[in-house]
Amino acid sequence: MPLNDPRKLIKNAISGGYAVGAFNMHNVETTEALVWAAEQAQSPVFLQVGRAIIPHMGVRKAFEMTKHIAEESKANYVIHLDHGSWDECLEAIKLGFNSIMYDGAHLPFEENIKTTRRIVEIAHDFGIPVEAELGKIPDVGESVHWPDYYTDVNEAKRFVEETGVDYLAISVGIVHGVIPGLKPEPLAIGRTEEIREATKIPLVLHGASGIPEHEVLAARKAGVHKFNADTDLRHAFRAGLEAVFSQGDRQLEEAMAEGRKRMVAATIEKMKLYGCAGKINDKV
């Protein structure tokens, strides 16, 4: 299938009461895993060029690899830039990404508004929707005073009104990464509902690995229609590598194939949880 309109995928998710999964690739095998999972689950998918692959491969090569693999499939996909800097967003627009996230969350609030608004203006001229982030999302294991990290409702309302952003990634108790055995912070579902009511736009949750099923379902109901997950899928891929190499000296290709197989299965489970499995042919 060709690249799809991300706005349509999100509108379908809103109408259907589900969320679309957004997952990062790291090489050819992990890209194939995401695409194959989308085909098998009959699910739309956001294929994300993210913070890990960009230093490794660069925006252009990562996009070209992803596009080459995806366009030969029957997957219903969007190629999305995740946590892009100013320069990376401009490059992504030129390359033909059909969805971008500009990350100005580290900037002072007024500067975040100013730079995000300009990226939105440029991207919208090319018909590309923009995701942005407000609030702070810590890395797993950090000592956190959560009220200092949550997205502020009034700031979110003003941010959306003044930037024209299409989707908003929020902080409501999520973290980047997972520590096995460590119970995650419960999601602030009430805050999520307040932000959705104030902004009137679809919300995004990053760091969706490790979130209990009942909280995922509650977040969907509260207005989250895109979940970003990476760690759980990388762990599945790694487990495949380790299972093969634990048998002694084996071919790298055999280990990568097993990692890919396990990542496909893990991705399909995420798609089922988010409710997007079987929704490939949804129409607004």
C-alpha positions in Angstrom: 0.0 0.0 0.0 1.1 3.6 -0.4 1.6 6.1 2.4 -1.6 6.8 4.2 -3.2 10.0 5.6 -2.4 10.0 9.3 -5.4 12.2 10.0 -7.7 9.6 8.5 -6.2 6.9 10.7 -6.7 8.9 13.8 -10.2 9.9 12.8 -11.1 6.3 12.3 -9.6 5.5 15.7 -11.8 8.2 17.3 -14.9 7.0 15.5 -14.1 3.4 16.5 -13.1 4.0 20.1 -9.6 2.6 19.7 -6.0 3.8 19.3 -3.3 3.2 16.7 0.0 1.8 17.6 3.2 3.7 16.9 6.4 1.7 17.0 10.1 2.4 16.3 12.3 0.5 14.0 16.0 0.0 14.5 17.3 -1.9 11.5 15.9 -3.9 8.5 14.7 -6.8 10.6 12.8 -4.7 13.2 11.2 -2.7 10.3 10.1 -5.9 8.7 8.7 -7.1 12.1 6.5 -4.0 12.4 5.3 -4.2 8.8 4.6 -7.9 8.9 2.7 -7.5 12.2 0.5 -4.8 10.6 -0.2 -7.2 7.7 -1.0 -10.2 9.9 -3.1 -8.2 12.4 -4.8 -6.3 9.6 -4.0 -3.1 11.5 -3.0 0.4 10.6 0.4 1.4 12.1 2.7 4.4 12.6 6.2 3.4 11.6 8.4 5.7 13.6 11.9 7.0 12.8 13.0 7.8 16.4 15.8 8.9 18.6 17.7 5.6 18.5 17.9 5.1 14.8 18.7 8.6 13.8 22.2 8.8 15.3 22.8 5.3 13.9 21.6 5.7 10.4 20.4 9.3 9.9 17.0 10.6 9.0 17.3 10.0 5.2 18.6 6.4 5.3 16.1 5.4 8.0 13.3 6.9 5.9 14.4 5.2 2.7 14.8 1.8 4.4 11.4 2.1 6.0 9.7 3.3 2.9 11.3 0.6 0.7 10.1 -2.2 3.1 6.7 -0.8 3.7 5.7 0.1 0.2 6.3 -3.5 -0.9 3.8 -4.7 1.7 0.0 -4.7 2.1 0.3 -2.8 5.4 -1.8 0.3 6.1 1.1 2.5 7.3 2.2 6.0 8.1 5.9 7.0 8.3 6.3 9.3 11.3 9.3 11.3 12.6 9.4 10.8 16.4 10.9 13.4 18.7 12.3 15.4 15.9 14.5 18.5 16.3 13.9 21.6 14.2 16.4 20.6 11.6 15.2 17.0 11.5 11.6 18.1 11.1 12.5 20.3 8.1 14.5 17.4 6.6 11.6 15.0 7.2 9.2 17.3 5.4 11.5 17.5 2.4 12.0 13.7 2.3 8.3 12.9 2.2 7.4 11.8 5.7 3.6 12.1 6.1 3.6 12.7 9.8 6.0 14.4 12.1 6.5 15.1 15.8 8.4 18.3 16.7 9.8 18.0 20.2 10.1 21.4 21.9 9.2 20.1 25.3 12.7 20.9 26.7 12.3 24.5 25.8 10.7 27.3 27.9 7.0 27.3 27.4 6.8 30.5 25.3 9.6 29.3 23.1 8.0 25.9 22.7 4.9 27.7 21.5 6.8 29.9 19.1 8.9 27.1 17.5 6.0 24.6 17.4 3.7 27.1 15.7 6.3 27.7 13.0 6.8 24.0 12.3 3.1 23.6 12.2 2.8 26.4 9.6 5.5 24.8 7.4 4.2 21.2 7.7 0.6 22.2 7.1 1.7 23.9 3.8 2.7 20.4 2.7 -0.4 18.7 4.1 1.5 17.1 7.0 0.0 16.9 10.5 2.2 17.7 13.5 2.4 16.1 16.9 4.0 18.0 19.8 4.7 17.3 23.4 3.9 19.2 26.6 5.0 18.2 30.0 8.1 16.1 31.0 8.4 12.4 30.5 11.2 10.9 32.7 13.4 8.0 31.9 12.7 4.8 33.9 14.4 4.8 37.2 14.5 8.5 37.7 13.4 10.0 41.0 10.2 11.8 40.1 7.9 14.2 41.9 5.0 13.6 39.5 3.1 16.9 40.0 6.1 18.6 38.5 6.0 16.3 35.4 2.3 16.2 34.5 1.0 18.2 31.6 -0.8 21.3 32.9 -4.3 21.5 31.6 -4.4 25.3 31.1 -1.0 25.3 29.4 -2.2 22.5 27.1 -5.3 24.5 26.1 -3.2 27.6 25.3 -0.5 25.6 23.6 -3.0 23.9 21.2 -4.9 27.1 20.5 -1.7 29.1 19.7 0.2 26.4 17.7 -2.5 24.7 15.7 -0.9 21.3 16.5 -2.9 18.3 15.4 -2.1 15.8 18.2 -0.7 16.4 21.7 1.6 14.0 23.5 1.1 14.4 27.3 2.7 13.4 30.5 0.3 11.7 32.9 2.6 9.2 34.8 4.4 7.5 31.9 8.1 6.9 31.5 10.5 6.1 28.8 11.6 2.5 29.3 10.8 -0.4 31.5 12.5 -2.0 34.5 11.4 -5.6 34.8 9.7 -6.2 38.2 9.2 -2.5 38.9 5.6 -1.5 39.1 4.9 1.6 37.0 3.2 4.8 38.2 -0.6 4.6 37.7 -1.7 6.7 34.9 -3.5 9.9 35.8 -6.6 9.1 33.8 -8.5 12.1 35.3 -5.8 14.5 34.1 -6.0 12.9 30.7 -9.7 13.5 30.5 -9.3 17.1 31.6 -6.7 17.7 28.9 -8.8 16.1 26.2 -11.8 18.2 27.2 -9.7 21.4 27.2 -7.8 20.9 24.0 -10.4 19.0 21.9 -7.7 17.2 19.9 -6.5 13.6 20.0 -3.9 12.7 22.6 -0.8 10.6 22.4 0.9 8.6 25.1 4.6 7.9 24.7 6.4 5.3 26.9 3.4 2.9 26.6 5.5 -0.2 27.3 4.7 -1.8 30.6 1.4 -0.1 31.1 -1.2 -2.5 32.5 -4.1 -3.5 30.2 -6.8 -1.9 32.3 -5.0 1.5 32.2 -4.5 1.3 28.4 -8.2 0.7 28.0 -9.0 3.6 30.4 -6.6 5.9 28.5 -8.3 5.0 25.2 -11.6 5.9 26.7 -10.2 9.2 28.0 -9.1 10.4 24.6 -5.7 8.7 23.8 -5.8 7.6 20.2 -2.1 6.9 19.5 0.2 4.9 21.8 4.0 4.9 21.3 5.7 1.7 22.4 9.2 0.6 21.9 10.9 -1.1 24.9 8.6 -4.1 25.1 9.2 -4.8 21.4 12.9 -4.4 21.7 12.9 -6.8 24.6 11.1 -9.3 22.5 13.6 -9.0 19.7 16.5 -9.3 22.1 15.0 -12.4 23.6 15.1 -14.0 20.2 18.7 -13.1 19.7 19.6 -14.5 23.1 17.7 -17.7 22.6 19.7 -18.5 19.5 23.1 -17.5 20.8 22.5 -19.4 24.0 22.8 -22.5 21.9 26.4 -21.7 21.1 28.0 -20.1 18.0 25.2 -19.5 15.5 24.8 -17.5 12.4 23.8 -13.8 13.0 21.0 -14.2 10.4 19.4 -17.0 12.4 19.4 -15.0 15.5 18.0 -11.9 13.8 15.2 -14.1 12.2 14.2 -15.4 15.6 14.3 -11.8 17.0 12.1 -10.7 14.2 9.6 -13.5 14.7 9.2 -12.7 18.4 8.9 -9.0 17.7 6.1 -9.7 15.2 4.2 -11.6 17.9 4.8 -8.9 20.5 3.6 -6.1 18.1 0.5 -8.0 17.2 -0.4 -8.2 20.9 0.0 -4.5 21.2 -2.3 -3.9 18.3 -4.9 -6.1 19.8 -4.6 -4.2 23.1 -4.9 -0.9 21.5 -8.0 -2.0 19.5 -6.5 -1.3 16.0 -6.1 -5.0 15.0 -8.6 -5.8 12.3 -9.2 -2.1 11.5 -7.1 -1.9 8.3 -10.1 -1.1 6.1 -11.9 1.4 8.4 -13.2 4.4 6.6 -14.4 7.7 8.1 
